[in-house]
Amino acid sequence: MIVDLRSDTVTRPSAEMYKAMAEAPLGDDVLGDEPTVAKLEELAAEMVGKEAALFVPSGTMGNQIAMAVHCDRGDAVLIEEEAHMIYYEVGGPGIISNVVTWTLPSDKGIMDPAVVESHVLKRSLHTPGTSLLCLENTHNRGGGTIIPLATMAAYQDVAKRHGMKIHLDGARVFNAAVGLGVDVKEIASKVDTVNFCLSKGLRSPVGSLLCGPADFIEEARIWRKRLGGGMRQAGILAACGIVSLTQMVDRLADDHRRTRSLAQSLSELPGLTIDWDRVQTNMVLVGTETQANEWTERLHEKGVWCFPVAPKRLRLVLHADVDDHGVAYAVETFRALAGVAA
Ligand SMILES: *Cc1c(COP(=O)(O)O)cnc(C)c1O
């Protein structure tokens, strides 16, 4: 048995998705007549409460396009110091948008709105103007942590006071909405633009949606072409995305339930600790007394796959392809390696 807890990106398409792929009406999206992509973009915009949406190949491309559209060269961007856009997008902000990223510390991915405000610069002969605030909800390196709605509203106030835009890297914003028990529109209403992934907990093989005002999306479409992200019969992929948005959102609650259950069982084992403050959605960060990579190697031999994210910390991510049996097997495996009889 293999229980793949490395990431929620590893999910395979569901049977409904294969069926949708086979049946989707197709066109050429670069020529502007792809009906299934158009349908997905409309549905996405409607769901997050924005005017328009753009289907992009990856979350990375959606985030980087957002920055390019929001900013002029030399602008300053405020962003959390462990954000995906800083940590895992290979210097995109410097290379693509030519901006100065002003990284701020946080508590579990949540920057203090007062600290954000204190770092806003006004454009002058000497200083760059701060034109964009980037947020991440849920926060990946924070362990899938949620930014509370009140904090989102506080960022919005700061941005309004200083004429700054807000882009949300909402790769897992549906996990945040399900975790908070609110409509995703409530979260998206606090920001100008949001990018979310279809290819994580929502189970699609490929794709993200960048959502925002119509004129923003028009310019984003040009940037997508410029970066080589124009896709032709992309309805094949968009068809899966429609299944994601219509059938896969509510099931995120199951991932969250299994995450808590896995965390609870692991917390009872010697040599492992759980940071409960961070168990909020579909990830568990597990502290290990011994080296984390020794754990991952031994777990891998038994078919339980996960990544170390620090010298003594493992990350486990729950998703649609790990059910209750998978969780039970993972717990059993950890228990055996911890030297505890079942
Ligand atoms: C996964 C992820 C992305 C985008 O990833 P891609 O692999 O480029 O689709 C962006 N932000 C966060 C927080 C993520 O977890």
Ligand as a Chemical Component Dictionary entry (heavy atoms), coordinates in Angstrom:
data_LIG
# 
_chem_comp.id                   LIG 
_chem_comp.type                 NON-POLYMER 
_chem_comp.pdbx_formal_charge   0 
_chem_comp.three_letter_code    LIG 
# 
loop_
_chem_comp_atom.comp_id 
_chem_comp_atom.atom_id 
_chem_comp_atom.alt_atom_id 
_chem_comp_atom.type_symbol 
_chem_comp_atom.charge 
_chem_comp_atom.model_Cartn_x 
_chem_comp_atom.model_Cartn_y 
_chem_comp_atom.model_Cartn_z 
_chem_comp_atom.pdbx_ordinal 
LIG C1 C1 C 0 0.947 25.206 -4.965 1  
LIG C2 C2 C 0 0.981 26.625 -4.644 2  
LIG C3 C3 C 0 1.058 27.589 -5.643 3  
LIG C4 C4 C 0 1.143 27.292 -7.125 4  
LIG O1 O1 O 0 1.754 26.152 -7.458 5  
LIG P1 P1 P 0 1.860 25.562 -8.940 6  
LIG O2 O2 O 0 2.589 24.301 -8.694 7  
LIG O3 O3 O 0 2.617 26.562 -9.729 8  
LIG O4 O4 O 0 0.480 25.378 -9.462 9  
LIG C5 C5 C 0 1.036 28.899 -5.264 10 
LIG N1 N1 N 0 0.933 29.244 -3.978 11 
LIG C6 C6 C 0 0.832 28.356 -2.998 12 
LIG C7 C7 C 0 0.657 28.811 -1.599 13 
LIG C8 C8 C 0 0.860 27.007 -3.292 14 
LIG O5 O5 O 0 0.779 26.112 -2.298 15 
# 
loop_
_chem_comp_bond.comp_id 
_chem_comp_bond.atom_id_1 
_chem_comp_bond.atom_id_2 
_chem_comp_bond.value_order 
_chem_comp_bond.pdbx_ordinal 
LIG C1 C2 SING 1  
LIG C2 C3 SING 2  
LIG C2 C8 DOUB 3  
LIG C3 C4 SING 4  
LIG C3 C5 DOUB 5  
LIG C4 O1 SING 6  
LIG O1 P1 SING 7  
LIG P1 O2 DOUB 8  
LIG P1 O3 SING 9  
LIG P1 O4 SING 10 
LIG C5 N1 SING 11 
LIG N1 C6 DOUB 12 
LIG C6 C7 SING 13 
LIG C6 C8 SING 14 
LIG C8 O5 SING 15 
# 
